[in-house]
Amino acid sequence: MKKISLECVLLLFFLSLNGCASTAQNEDNTGALESYNHAMFKFNRAVEKGILRPVAKGYKKVTNSYIRQRISNFFSNIAEPVSMANHILQGEVHDSGQNLARFVINTTIGGLGLYDVASKAGLEKKNTGFDETLAVWCVPDGPYIVLPVLGPSTPRATVGWAADGYSSPSYWIAKESNDDNAELMYYGSAGLKYLNNYAQNLNFIEEMENSSLDYYETLKSTYMQNRTKLKACGIRQNETSPDYDFDMDMEED
């Protein structure tokens, strides 16, 4: 199933680049894509309000901010090797070394990453992914798209998300174990990560929704503005735009 998913996102990515070849064709594609985006946005909101939001509120009732932060830290630590590899691909050896140091310190002294000891030691997070690697390599972002359940994205972001998933240590541990239970645990942990991060962002999401005259346009504008913080051809475009994390990885205070 994962092989099919990766082929689909890669096909979507290259088709989006081909669609930019003609201005007239691009205008037609934009209109069709926006129609799809609005339809998928409505579907996602129905799923969110009918299923995800009630589950997230229930999850918040049976947990507290301390537990949710430990879970967030754990998954953030697992992602350090992915950031390390992508910093190497971006030519940032120093940042890659910092990812490695954070991973070693937090996995050992920090109790498998439950506690972010490295940050307290002065080693700040240097998160990155294959999406930003492609940006550094001057690969165009492509048009705004709304993915089923996952929400706002672009073709390049979709490919980056899939590649990061494949390069995650937890994925390969589950894959190489040849144990059905290990694979179930992997998908279960992925679901927990998404639910935990969504619950931590729930107040922010509801505030944005309630304060927006057009929630679709607000979400789209905020997402695309946030993407200007990625490095394009090795240069970070915008250091001043608000830092909204649409990978649902914001942490509570």
Secondary structure as the mmCIF struct_conf table of DSSP 4:
data_model
#
loop_
_struct_conf.conf_type_id
_struct_conf.id
_struct_conf.beg_label_comp_id
_struct_conf.beg_label_asym_id
_struct_conf.beg_label_seq_id
_struct_conf.end_label_comp_id
_struct_conf.end_label_asym_id
_struct_conf.end_label_seq_id
HELX_RH_AL_P HELX_RH_AL_P1 LYS A 2 ASN A 18
TURN_TY1_P TURN_TY1_P1 GLY A 19 CYS A 20
BEND BEND1 ALA A 21 ALA A 21
HELX_RH_AL_P HELX_RH_AL_P2 THR A 23 VAL A 47
HELX_RH_PI_P HELX_RH_PI_P1 GLU A 48 LEU A 52
HELX_RH_AL_P HELX_RH_AL_P3 ARG A 53 VAL A 62
BEND BEND2 THR A 63 THR A 63
HELX_RH_AL_P HELX_RH_AL_P4 SER A 65 ILE A 78
TURN_TY1_P TURN_TY1_P2 ALA A 79 ALA A 79
HELX_RH_AL_P HELX_RH_AL_P5 GLU A 80 LEU A 89
TURN_TY1_P TURN_TY1_P3 GLN A 90 GLY A 91
HELX_RH_AL_P HELX_RH_AL_P6 VAL A 93 THR A 108
TURN_TY1_P TURN_TY1_P4 ILE A 109 LEU A 114
BEND BEND3 TYR A 115 TYR A 115
HELX_RH_AL_P HELX_RH_AL_P7 VAL A 117 LYS A 120
TURN_TY1_P TURN_TY1_P5 ALA A 121 GLY A 122
HELX_RH_AL_P HELX_RH_AL_P8 PHE A 130 VAL A 136
TURN_TY1_P TURN_TY1_P6 TRP A 137 CYS A 138
STRN STRN1 ILE A 145 LEU A 147
TURN_TY1_P TURN_TY1_P7 PRO A 148 LEU A 150
STRN STRN2 GLY A 151 SER A 153
HELX_RH_AL_P HELX_RH_AL_P9 PRO A 155 SER A 167
HELX_RH_AL_P HELX_RH_AL_P10 PRO A 169 GLU A 176
TURN_TY1_P TURN_TY1_P8 SER A 177 ASN A 178
HELX_RH_AL_P HELX_RH_AL_P11 ASP A 180 GLN A 200
TURN_TY1_P TURN_TY1_P9 ASN A 201 ASN A 201
HELX_RH_AL_P HELX_RH_AL_P12 LEU A 202 SER A 211
BEND BEND4 LEU A 213 ASP A 214
HELX_RH_AL_P HELX_RH_AL_P13 TYR A 215 ARG A 227
TURN_TY1_P TURN_TY1_P10 THR A 228 LYS A 229
BEND BEND5 LEU A 230 LEU A 230
STRN STRN3 LYS A 231 ALA A 232
TURN_TY1_P TURN_TY1_P11 CYS A 233 GLY A 234
STRN STRN4 ILE A 235 ARG A 236
BEND BEND6 GLU A 239 SER A 241
TURN_TY1_P TURN_TY1_P12 PHE A 246 ASP A 247
BEND BEND7 MET A 248 MET A 248
#
